[in-house]
């Protein structure tokens, strides 16, 4: 239904719609705006072995919560969602998957191993910066649509195989955290999810007086700095969450097989 509404909205807005050409045509319907307290973020669904999970960043949730509760925007209203949290083995991977009792999206874009994406390849990251969205409500009751931004894969840091980092050259904003990083494998028409966006690298910018703006040698005013956006988007490979999900399912299966003493 969300996909049908999306296509209808774009058509009514005068945007040319050809299925398969939008970089996020499928995945837009599986990205959701979430809220924890006063903080907004992004979450998205993935399917692993016929079970659906909601993926987001761990820093939005209460530290270490075994069952996590968040608010998610569904059917034009905030709804409470609680589910079992599954975290990667490495605490460096600040992402979490929440097991769902029912599907939030009919189909999920397949995930991909990090070795299937190439350096300098175009990628897209999707979410709700500052809690904003493309459309709220119209007379046709169209569901909201996330923002889409593009960049290129600049680097992959795999020195720690349990916490592989993807660095994207792009301009991220608060609220995108928890959104998917999406790409098209070479020669394929369908997108894949490569990672979960964690945030972006800050850059310390010195504060100078207005009259010193054009003077590169001017000293920082009273040793003050501002946090600037470096343009480096940080994400972790989605493989870590998939591995954690499968390990959790395996452990649960083994527990069911244990004889009762």
C-alpha positions as CSV (number, residue, x, y, z in Angstrom):
1,X,0.0,0.0,0.0
2,X,2.8,2.5,0.9
3,X,4.4,1.8,-2.5
4,X,1.2,2.4,-4.4
5,X,0.7,5.6,-2.5
6,X,4.3,6.7,-3.1
7,X,3.9,6.2,-6.9
8,X,0.6,8.0,-6.8
9,X,2.1,10.9,-4.9
10,X,5.0,11.3,-7.3
11,X,2.6,11.1,-10.3
12,X,0.3,13.8,-8.8
13,X,3.3,15.9,-8.1
14,X,4.4,16.0,-11.7
15,X,7.5,13.8,-11.1
16,X,8.3,11.3,-13.8
17,X,7.8,7.8,-12.4
18,X,9.2,4.8,-14.1
19,X,9.3,1.8,-11.9
20,X,12.9,0.6,-11.4
21,X,14.5,3.9,-12.2
22,X,14.0,5.5,-8.8
23,X,17.1,4.7,-6.8
24,X,15.0,3.9,-3.8
25,X,11.6,2.9,-5.3
26,X,11.3,-0.3,-3.2
27,X,13.2,0.7,-0.1
28,X,11.3,3.9,0.5
29,X,8.4,1.8,1.8
30,X,10.6,0.0,4.4
31,X,12.2,3.1,6.0
32,X,10.4,4.6,9.0
33,X,10.6,7.7,11.2
34,X,11.1,6.8,14.9
35,X,11.1,8.8,18.1
36,X,12.6,8.0,21.5
37,X,11.8,10.7,24.0
38,X,12.6,14.0,22.3
39,X,15.1,12.5,19.8
40,X,14.1,11.6,16.2
41,X,15.9,8.9,14.2
42,X,15.4,6.5,11.3
43,X,14.8,2.7,11.2
44,X,14.3,0.2,8.4
45,X,13.2,-3.4,8.0
46,X,15.3,-6.3,6.8
47,X,14.2,-9.9,6.3
48,X,16.6,-12.6,7.5
49,X,15.6,-16.3,7.0
50,X,11.9,-15.4,6.5
51,X,11.7,-13.3,9.7
52,X,11.5,-9.5,9.6
53,X,13.5,-7.2,11.9
54,X,13.6,-3.5,12.5
55,X,17.1,-2.0,12.3
56,X,18.2,1.3,13.9
57,X,21.1,2.8,15.9
58,X,21.7,1.7,19.4
59,X,22.5,5.1,20.9
60,X,18.9,6.2,20.6
61,X,17.7,3.4,22.9
62,X,18.2,2.8,26.6
63,X,21.7,1.4,27.1
64,X,21.7,-2.4,26.9
65,X,17.9,-2.8,26.9
66,X,17.0,-6.5,26.3
67,X,13.6,-5.5,25.2
68,X,13.4,-2.0,23.7
69,X,10.5,0.3,23.2
70,X,10.3,3.1,20.7
71,X,7.7,5.1,18.9
72,X,7.3,4.6,15.2
73,X,5.2,6.6,12.7
74,X,2.6,4.3,11.2
75,X,-0.8,5.0,9.6
76,X,-0.4,8.8,10.2
77,X,0.1,8.4,14.0
78,X,2.8,7.6,16.5
79,X,2.6,4.0,17.7
80,X,4.5,2.3,20.4
81,X,6.6,-0.8,19.4
82,X,8.4,-3.1,21.8
83,X,10.6,-6.0,20.7
84,X,13.6,-8.2,21.7
85,X,16.8,-6.4,20.9
86,X,19.6,-8.2,19.0
87,X,23.1,-6.7,19.1
88,X,26.3,-7.6,17.2
89,X,29.1,-9.2,19.1
90,X,31.3,-6.2,18.9
91,X,30.1,-3.2,21.0
92,X,31.8,-1.0,18.4
93,X,29.0,-1.6,16.0
94,X,26.4,0.8,17.4
95,X,23.4,-0.8,15.7
96,X,20.6,-2.9,16.9
97,X,17.9,-5.2,15.3
98,X,14.5,-5.5,17.0
99,X,12.6,-8.7,16.4
100,X,9.1,-8.1,15.1
101,X,5.9,-10.1,15.7
102,X,4.4,-8.8,12.5
103,X,5.7,-7.4,9.3
104,X,5.9,-3.6,9.0
105,X,6.7,-3.7,5.2
106,X,5.5,-6.4,2.7
107,X,9.0,-6.9,1.2
108,X,12.5,-5.9,2.2
109,X,15.3,-5.0,0.0
110,X,18.0,-7.7,0.2
111,X,21.1,-7.1,2.1
112,X,24.6,-7.5,0.7
113,X,28.1,-8.5,1.8
114,X,30.5,-5.6,1.9
115,X,32.8,-7.2,-0.7
116,X,30.0,-6.7,-3.3
117,X,30.3,-2.9,-3.2
118,X,33.1,-1.1,-5.0
119,X,35.1,1.9,-4.0
120,X,33.9,5.1,-5.7
121,X,30.5,3.5,-6.4
122,X,27.5,5.7,-6.0
123,X,25.4,4.9,-2.9
124,X,22.2,6.4,-1.3
125,X,21.3,6.9,2.3
126,X,17.7,7.3,3.3
127,X,16.1,8.8,6.4
128,X,14.4,11.6,8.2
129,X,16.8,14.5,9.0
130,X,15.6,16.6,11.9
131,X,12.4,14.5,11.8
132,X,11.5,16.0,8.5
133,X,9.9,14.1,5.6
134,X,9.0,14.7,2.0
135,X,5.2,14.6,2.5
136,X,3.0,14.5,5.5
137,X,-0.8,14.1,4.8
138,X,-2.8,15.0,1.8
139,X,-6.4,14.6,0.8
140,X,-5.4,11.2,-0.6
141,X,-4.0,10.2,2.9
142,X,-0.5,9.6,1.4
143,X,2.0,8.2,3.9
144,X,5.1,10.2,4.6
145,X,8.2,9.7,2.5
146,X,11.8,9.8,3.7
147,X,14.6,12.0,2.4
148,X,17.1,10.5,0.0
149,X,20.7,11.6,-0.3
150,X,23.5,10.4,-2.5
151,X,27.3,10.0,-2.2
152,X,30.1,7.7,-3.1
153,X,31.8,5.0,-1.2
154,X,35.1,6.6,-0.3
155,X,36.7,4.0,1.9
156,X,36.1,0.7,3.8
157,X,37.9,0.1,7.1
158,X,38.0,-3.7,7.6
159,X,41.0,-3.8,10.0
160,X,38.5,-5.1,12.6
161,X,36.5,-7.8,10.9
162,X,33.9,-7.6,13.6
163,X,33.2,-3.9,13.0
164,X,33.7,-3.1,9.3
165,X,33.1,0.6,8.7
166,X,31.9,2.2,5.4
167,X,32.9,5.8,4.8
168,X,30.7,7.7,2.4
169,X,31.5,11.1,0.8
170,X,28.2,12.8,1.4
171,X,26.5,15.4,3.7
172,X,24.6,13.8,6.5
173,X,22.3,15.5,9.1
174,X,21.0,14.5,12.5
175,X,18.0,12.2,12.1
176,X,19.5,10.1,9.4
177,X,21.1,7.8,12.0
178,X,19.7,4.3,11.7
179,X,18.9,4.6,8.0
180,X,20.1,2.2,5.3
181,X,23.0,2.7,3.0
182,X,21.9,1.4,-0.4
183,X,23.7,0.6,-3.6
184,X,23.2,-1.2,-7.0
185,X,25.6,-4.1,-7.6
186,X,27.3,-3.8,-10.9
187,X,25.1,-5.1,-13.7
188,X,22.1,-5.5,-11.5
189,X,18.8,-3.6,-11.6
190,X,17.8,-4.2,-8.0
191,X,19.3,-2.3,-5.0
192,X,20.9,-3.9,-2.0
193,X,21.4,-2.7,1.6
194,X,25.1,-2.5,2.4
195,X,25.1,-0.8,5.8
196,X,23.3,1.0,8.6
197,X,24.2,4.7,9.0
198,X,25.6,5.6,12.4
199,X,26.4,9.3,12.0
200,X,29.0,11.5,10.5
201,X,32.5,12.7,11.4
202,X,32.7,16.0,13.2
203,X,35.3,18.6,12.2
204,X,36.5,21.2,14.7
205,X,36.2,24.6,13.1
206,X,37.9,27.5,14.9
207,X,35.8,30.5,15.8
208,X,37.3,33.8,14.6
209,X,36.1,37.4,14.8
210,X,34.2,38.6,11.8
211,X,37.0,40.9,10.7
212,X,39.3,37.9,10.7
213,X,37.3,35.7,8.4
214,X,39.5,36.3,5.4
215,X,42.7,36.0,7.4
216,X,43.8,32.3,7.5
217,X,46.5,33.1,10.1
218,X,44.0,34.6,12.6
219,X,44.0,32.9,16.0
220,X,40.9,31.2,17.4
221,X,38.8,33.5,19.3
222,X,39.2,32.6,23.0
223,X,40.1,29.1,22.0
224,X,36.5,28.4,20.8
225,X,35.6,25.9,18.1
226,X,32.4,24.9,16.4
227,X,31.4,21.4,15.3
228,X,31.4,21.3,11.6
229,X,30.2,18.6,9.3
230,X,33.2,17.0,7.6
231,X,31.2,15.5,4.8
232,X,32.3,12.0,5.9
233,X,29.3,9.7,6.5
234,X,29.9,6.7,8.8
235,X,28.1,3.4,8.5
236,X,28.7,-0.2,9.6
237,X,28.3,-3.2,7.4
238,X,24.8,-4.8,7.7
239,X,26.5,-8.2,7.8
240,X,27.2,-7.7,11.5
241,X,23.5,-7.5,12.3
242,X,22.6,-10.4,10.0
243,X,25.2,-12.5,11.8
244,X,23.9,-11.5,15.2
245,X,20.3,-12.3,14.1
246,X,21.3,-15.8,12.9
247,X,23.3,-16.5,16.0
248,X,20.4,-15.5,18.2
249,X,18.0,-17.7,16.2
250,X,20.5,-20.6,16.5
251,X,20.8,-20.2,20.2
252,X,17.1,-20.1,20.6
253,X,16.7,-23.3,18.6
254,X,19.4,-25.1,20.7
255,X,17.6,-24.1,23.9
256,X,14.3,-25.5,22.6
257,X,16.2,-28.8,21.8
258,X,17.7,-29.1,25.3
259,X,15.9,-31.9,27.3
260,X,14.1,-30.9,30.4
261,X,15.8,-32.3,33.5
